[in-house]
Amino acid sequence: MKIVILDGYAENPGDLSWEGISKQGDLTVYERTPHDDKKIIRRIGDAEIVFTNKTPISKTVIGACSNLQFISMLATGYDMVDVDYARKNNIPVSNIPSYGTSSVAQFAIALLLEICHHIGHHDHAVHQGRWTDSPDFCFWDYPLIELAGKTIGIIGFGRIGKKTGTIAKSMGMRVIAHDINPSKKGRNIADYVNLDTLYASSDVIALHCPLTEENKHMINKKSLSRMKDGVILINNARGGLINEKDLADALNDGNVRAAGVDVVSSEPIGEDNPLLEAKNCFITPHISWASKASRQRIMDAAEDNLKAFLDGNPVHVVN
């Protein structure tokens, strides 16, 4: 049984082991694969099993790789695979449904705390000697924001949203949420509200929802105008949830105090992305998910997906 991993580096840059997967067959790991159908087809070759994270597996690729029997994601999202065509060809596609809840929620709060305290900036200032030269026992270059008593509105209140809400609540914040499927567990953490109420009431808005055709660019000029002046926006869900030009304008106008984003509409970020030049915009390179503990859970789940398929009972099938 031949197994190919098309883009293994992001999941495992060297601090994890592919041993659990390699025991199941003849494994070839590519660190990266260009997003070109012909090159992808050559690399898959006559393999029966393929793992991918962000390398696309199109109808053309599936049609050309006649030995292909199983596709497993190294992530939760599976929009990189033509799952409908795979189903028509009796090829199950499995994903990793839950692995980064704690890491992603923690990162959302980290972005928020950086905005509130500018820790990186002040650390840099100290190392530049500015504290040594200060006439006072302390100094700060930005307003420092206390979160206790403020309201955080969370859009998308699944596992990650609930975890973020729990952390925020522990810091004394009021938590409100919007989700298409309110739950009893969610009500123990937050008050569910409609989007208009969330926009109007929140001092901080965090996005934790999947990207769909319906909510693409949900954060836009119109929705931003319905938010409080000075709102803080956090997005480590999907970049396409935000119209980046509209957010950049709102940041530059001061209507939005600050934004912390770990995702953008096209990744890696383009030189022309308007958020790069926007005021008070904190951008990180899609690393919310990437703690070692989180990546180990992906590895373990990927191995389980493979074993289940080989046993004839595939799990976490999305098609």
C-alpha positions as CSV (number, residue, x, y, z in Angstrom):
1,M,0.0,0.0,0.0
2,K,1.6,3.3,-1.1
3,I,0.9,6.4,0.9
4,V,1.8,10.0,-0.1
5,I,1.8,13.1,2.1
6,L,1.7,16.1,-0.2
7,D,2.6,18.9,2.2
8,G,3.9,17.6,5.4
9,Y,6.1,20.4,6.6
10,A,3.5,22.6,8.2
11,E,2.2,19.7,10.3
12,N,5.6,18.3,11.0
13,P,8.6,20.6,10.5
14,G,10.7,18.0,12.3
15,D,9.5,17.9,15.9
16,L,7.0,15.1,15.4
17,S,7.2,11.6,13.9
18,W,5.4,10.0,10.8
19,E,6.2,6.6,12.2
20,G,2.6,5.7,13.0
21,I,1.6,6.3,9.4
22,S,4.7,4.8,7.9
23,K,4.0,1.5,9.6
24,Q,0.8,1.2,7.6
25,G,2.5,1.2,4.2
26,D,5.2,2.5,1.8
27,L,5.3,6.2,2.8
28,T,6.6,9.1,0.8
29,V,6.5,12.6,2.5
30,Y,6.8,15.8,0.5
31,E,7.4,18.9,2.6
32,R,5.6,21.1,0.0
33,T,3.9,20.5,-3.3
34,P,3.2,23.3,-5.9
35,H,-0.5,23.9,-6.5
36,D,-0.3,22.6,-10.0
37,D,-2.4,19.6,-11.1
38,K,0.3,18.1,-13.3
39,K,2.9,18.2,-10.5
40,I,0.3,16.9,-7.9
41,I,-0.6,14.0,-10.2
42,R,3.1,13.1,-10.7
43,R,3.7,13.0,-6.9
44,I,0.6,10.9,-6.2
45,G,1.5,8.6,-9.0
46,D,0.1,5.1,-8.3
47,A,-0.4,5.6,-4.6
48,E,-3.6,4.4,-3.0
49,I,-3.7,6.8,-0.1
50,V,-3.0,10.5,0.0
51,F,-2.8,13.0,2.9
52,T,-3.1,16.7,2.3
53,N,-3.4,19.9,4.3
54,K,-3.6,22.8,1.8
55,T,-2.5,21.1,-1.5
56,P,-5.6,21.0,-3.7
57,I,-6.9,17.7,-5.0
58,S,-9.1,18.5,-7.9
59,K,-11.4,16.5,-10.2
60,T,-8.6,16.4,-12.7
61,V,-6.2,15.0,-10.1
62,I,-8.7,12.4,-8.9
63,G,-9.5,11.4,-12.4
64,A,-5.8,10.9,-13.3
65,C,-4.8,9.0,-10.2
66,S,-6.6,5.7,-10.9
67,N,-5.2,3.8,-7.9
68,L,-6.4,6.4,-5.4
69,Q,-8.7,4.8,-2.7
70,F,-8.6,7.2,0.2
71,I,-7.9,10.9,0.9
72,S,-7.3,12.2,4.4
73,M,-6.9,15.8,5.4
74,L,-4.3,17.0,7.9
75,A,-6.7,19.6,9.0
76,T,-10.4,20.1,9.7
77,G,-11.1,22.0,6.5
78,Y,-11.6,20.0,3.3
79,D,-12.4,22.7,0.8
80,M,-9.1,21.9,-1.0
81,V,-10.6,18.5,-2.2
82,D,-13.3,18.0,-4.7
83,V,-15.3,15.9,-2.3
84,D,-18.3,15.4,-4.6
85,Y,-16.2,14.0,-7.4
86,A,-14.3,11.8,-4.9
87,R,-17.7,10.4,-3.6
88,K,-18.8,9.6,-7.2
89,N,-15.6,7.6,-7.5
90,N,-16.1,5.8,-4.2
91,I,-13.2,7.5,-2.6
92,P,-13.9,8.5,1.0
93,V,-12.4,11.8,2.3
94,S,-11.7,12.1,6.0
95,N,-10.9,15.1,8.0
96,I,-9.6,15.9,11.5
97,P,-12.7,17.2,13.2
98,S,-11.3,18.5,16.5
99,Y,-7.7,19.1,17.5
100,G,-7.0,22.8,18.1
101,T,-9.8,24.0,20.3
102,S,-7.6,25.0,23.2
103,S,-4.8,26.4,21.1
104,V,-7.0,28.5,18.8
105,A,-9.0,29.9,21.7
106,Q,-5.8,30.7,23.6
107,F,-4.4,32.5,20.6
108,A,-7.6,34.6,20.2
109,I,-7.1,35.8,23.7
110,A,-3.4,36.3,23.1
111,L,-4.2,38.6,20.2
112,L,-6.7,40.5,22.4
113,L,-4.2,40.9,25.2
114,E,-1.5,42.1,22.9
115,I,-3.8,44.8,21.6
116,C,-4.7,45.8,25.2
117,H,-1.2,46.0,26.5
118,H,1.2,46.1,23.5
119,I,3.5,43.8,25.4
120,G,5.8,43.2,22.4
121,H,6.3,46.9,21.8
122,H,7.1,47.7,25.4
123,D,9.5,44.7,25.7
124,H,11.3,46.1,22.6
125,A,11.4,49.6,24.1
126,V,13.0,48.3,27.3
127,H,15.6,46.4,25.3
128,Q,16.3,49.6,23.4
129,G,17.2,51.2,26.8
130,R,14.2,53.5,27.1
131,W,13.4,52.3,30.6
132,T,17.0,52.7,31.7
133,D,16.8,56.3,30.5
134,S,13.3,57.0,31.8
135,P,13.0,59.8,34.5
136,D,10.1,57.8,36.0
137,F,9.8,54.3,37.4
138,C,7.5,53.3,34.5
139,F,6.3,54.4,31.1
140,W,3.8,53.3,28.5
141,D,3.3,54.4,24.9
142,Y,-0.3,53.3,24.3
143,P,-3.4,53.3,26.4
144,L,-3.6,50.2,28.5
145,I,-7.0,48.5,28.4
146,E,-8.6,46.5,31.2
147,L,-11.1,43.9,30.0
148,A,-13.0,43.2,33.1
149,G,-16.6,44.6,32.8
150,K,-16.3,44.8,29.0
151,T,-18.5,42.8,26.6
152,I,-17.1,40.3,24.1
153,G,-19.3,39.2,21.3
154,I,-18.4,35.9,19.7
155,I,-19.7,35.0,16.3
156,G,-19.7,31.2,16.0
157,F,-20.2,29.5,19.3
158,G,-19.0,26.0,18.6
159,R,-16.1,24.3,20.5
160,I,-13.6,27.1,19.9
161,G,-16.1,29.9,20.5
162,K,-17.2,28.4,23.8
163,K,-13.6,27.9,24.9
164,T,-12.8,31.6,24.1
165,G,-15.9,32.6,25.9
166,T,-14.9,30.6,29.0
167,I,-11.5,32.3,29.1
168,A,-13.0,35.7,28.6
169,K,-15.6,35.1,31.3
170,S,-12.8,34.2,33.7
171,M,-11.3,37.6,33.1
172,G,-14.5,39.3,34.2
173,M,-15.9,40.0,30.7
174,R,-19.6,39.7,29.8
175,V,-20.0,37.1,27.0
176,I,-22.6,37.3,24.3
177,A,-22.7,35.0,21.3
178,H,-24.4,34.5,17.9
179,D,-24.7,31.0,16.5
180,I,-27.2,29.2,14.2
181,N,-27.4,26.3,16.7
182,P,-27.7,27.7,20.3
183,S,-27.0,25.0,22.9
184,K,-27.6,24.5,26.6
185,K,-23.8,24.3,27.2
186,G,-23.5,27.6,25.3
187,R,-26.1,29.3,27.5
188,N,-24.1,28.4,30.5
189,I,-21.3,30.6,29.2
190,A,-23.0,33.3,27.1
191,D,-26.2,35.1,26.3
192,Y,-27.3,34.3,22.7
193,V,-28.2,37.4,20.7
194,N,-28.9,38.3,17.1
195,L,-26.1,39.9,15.0
196,D,-27.4,43.4,15.2
197,T,-27.4,43.3,19.0
198,L,-24.0,41.7,19.1
199,Y,-22.6,44.4,16.8
200,A,-24.1,47.2,18.8
201,S,-23.2,45.9,22.3
202,S,-19.7,44.4,22.0
203,D,-16.5,46.1,23.0
204,V,-14.7,43.2,21.5
205,I,-15.9,41.0,18.6
206,A,-14.2,37.6,18.0
207,L,-14.9,35.5,14.9
208,H,-15.0,31.7,15.4
209,C,-17.3,30.6,12.6
210,P,-16.6,28.6,9.4
211,L,-16.5,30.4,6.1
212,T,-19.5,29.8,3.9
213,E,-21.0,31.5,0.8
214,E,-23.6,33.1,3.1
215,N,-21.1,34.8,5.5
216,K,-18.3,35.7,3.2
217,H,-17.3,39.3,3.9
218,M,-19.8,39.5,6.7
219,I,-17.5,42.1,8.3
220,N,-17.9,44.9,5.8
221,K,-18.6,48.6,5.7
222,K,-22.2,48.1,6.6
223,S,-21.7,45.8,9.6
224,L,-18.7,47.8,10.8
225,S,-21.0,50.9,10.9
226,R,-23.3,49.1,13.3
227,M,-20.5,48.4,15.8
228,K,-19.5,50.5,18.7
229,D,-16.9,53.2,18.0
230,G,-13.6,51.9,19.3
231,V,-14.5,48.2,19.0
232,I,-11.7,45.6,18.9
233,L,-12.0,42.9,16.3
234,I,-10.3,39.5,16.5
235,N,-10.3,37.0,13.7
236,N,-8.4,33.7,13.8
237,A,-11.1,31.7,11.9
238,R,-11.0,32.4,8.2
239,G,-9.8,35.5,6.4
240,G,-12.7,35.5,3.9
241,L,-15.1,36.5,6.7
242,I,-13.7,40.1,6.4
243,N,-13.7,42.6,3.6
244,E,-10.2,43.7,4.3
245,K,-10.4,47.0,2.5
246,D,-13.4,48.0,4.6
247,L,-11.7,47.0,7.8
248,A,-8.6,48.9,6.8
249,D,-10.6,52.0,6.2
250,A,-12.4,51.6,9.6
251,L,-9.0,51.2,11.4
252,N,-7.5,54.2,9.6
253,D,-10.6,56.3,10.5
254,G,-10.4,55.2,14.1
255,N,-13.9,53.7,14.2
256,V,-12.3,50.3,14.9
257,R,-9.7,50.7,17.7
258,A,-7.6,47.7,16.7
259,A,-7.8,44.4,14.9
260,G,-5.9,41.2,15.6
261,V,-6.0,38.7,12.7
262,D,-4.2,35.4,12.3
263,V,-5.8,34.7,8.9
264,V,-6.3,36.7,5.7
265,S,-8.2,36.2,2.5
266,S,-5.2,34.9,0.5
267,E,-2.4,33.2,2.2
268,P,0.5,33.8,2.3
269,I,-0.5,37.4,2.7
270,G,0.0,39.5,-0.5
271,E,2.1,42.7,-0.5
272,D,-1.0,44.6,-1.6
273,N,-3.2,43.5,1.3
274,P,-4.7,46.7,2.7
275,L,-4.3,45.4,6.3
276,L,-0.6,45.6,6.1
277,E,-0.7,49.4,6.0
278,A,-3.7,49.8,8.3
279,K,-3.4,51.5,11.8
280,N,-3.4,49.3,14.9
281,C,-3.7,46.0,12.9
282,F,-1.9,43.1,14.5
283,I,-1.2,40.3,12.0
284,T,0.2,36.8,12.6
285,P,0.9,34.1,10.0
286,H,-2.0,31.6,10.5
287,I,-0.4,29.9,13.6
288,S,-3.3,29.7,16.0
289,W,-3.5,25.9,15.3
290,A,0.2,25.2,15.3
291,S,1.2,24.4,18.9
292,K,3.1,21.1,19.2
293,A,0.3,19.6,21.3
294,S,-2.3,20.6,18.7
295,R,-0.2,19.2,15.8
296,Q,0.4,15.9,17.7
297,R,-3.4,15.5,18.0
298,I,-3.6,16.0,14.2
299,M,-0.9,13.3,13.8
300,D,-2.7,10.9,16.1
301,A,-6.1,11.5,14.4
302,A,-4.5,11.1,10.9
303,E,-3.1,7.7,12.0
304,D,-6.5,6.7,13.3
305,N,-8.2,7.8,10.1
306,L,-5.8,5.6,8.1
307,K,-6.2,2.6,10.4
308,A,-10.0,2.8,10.2
309,F,-9.9,2.9,6.4
310,L,-7.6,0.0,6.2
311,D,-9.9,-1.9,8.6
312,G,-12.8,-1.2,6.2
313,N,-14.6,1.2,8.5
314,P,-13.5,4.8,7.6
315,V,-14.2,7.5,10.1
316,H,-14.7,11.2,10.0
317,V,-15.8,10.9,6.4
318,V,-17.0,14.3,5.0
319,N,-18.4,13.0,1.7
